[in-house]
Amino acid sequence: MRLSRRWAMRTGLTMAGLMLGAAAIVGFGMHPTRAGAGVGGDPRGDLVRHVTVFAILATPEPSKSVDRRLSTIQTHLGDLLPKHGFKLLDVKSARIAAGESIGSRLTHGYAIETTLLRPIDEEGKVQLRCELDLDGERQFSATIRAPLNQLFFCERPYLTDGSKLLIGLAAREF
């Protein structure tokens, strides 16, 4: 867990950069699903957040090739994991309420589900839970508290070849 926190806060990307990058990556394939007893329908929108989740495969390689769809955050990725190449696996972005989640299927039987736990807490931070499953079995679960408009990375070993899975999470007001 200590390693994850170290990697998680090494980047200072703003949400504006993330949203620009996400817009350039795909046309926002939105697939919100109900994760539990959600709260919705708030006309002020204070229970709803625009959540973006993306998965990147980081592979140790001398050439350090970077997927062209990640060009807007290439420098930050290189700072986070030097001497690695990066390939975008998937990105999802959706407007969700407390208790709702965004899911994504990746390669090799992996799946990510990110749930909005609290749209805002007493310290002004958003709380998200990120879960990584392999063939239906939980591999990783983390509760993240981050300010609005700030990108947060979780890093997990991915394959036996030394590759890593970077999961980028961010939330902004809608």
Steps between C-alpha positions, in 0.01 A plus 500: 500500500792732567615474138153590370484821699844601380402460139155645548608848597805544276309677229340841515275486195199723503157373408495736205797315351337167578171596340678636193700178477193283555309689233787444259521132593141393431153635452407437863347152496276540804377193685385592850355214705331482837739375768271529798245723661583818314369846558386683192279770359655789692419812293801692638735230377696486826457121517611446141855502365651451158738208561772392256683169532769377266733203488853512361739210451854607597768269363871530579676564171801697386316663207233650731229497232181685593153443357420809290167535686701573817709780351339769721618325818818337364737715709314423822496128428874506434554673836283241672667193346827583323634257239153364424283497190129576539194360326145616567277201575169677563341824621152560635342825606150554632285717719416287803336547840603367838478119496529471122803359321683483170628162382755403240624165365870485420722233344602167654175469705547819701212736580486832685202642685511848652225612737426854615471463879469864603471787251654733758611450859551749783851577370381569146630172358330243280504138616525224240548126535699329227486121469700278268380145430663215311252247363246605764740485797596820681867586457504853634267746670584852612300791632636826366441847639608773263414863434269578212677551167812307601627185333587208726688186390483151647776266383479123502725223368327366192685225317793274577722692254536797737222705343281709727143618484447869569144596588435871473202644691362851513172672581369844425181690558252464222 
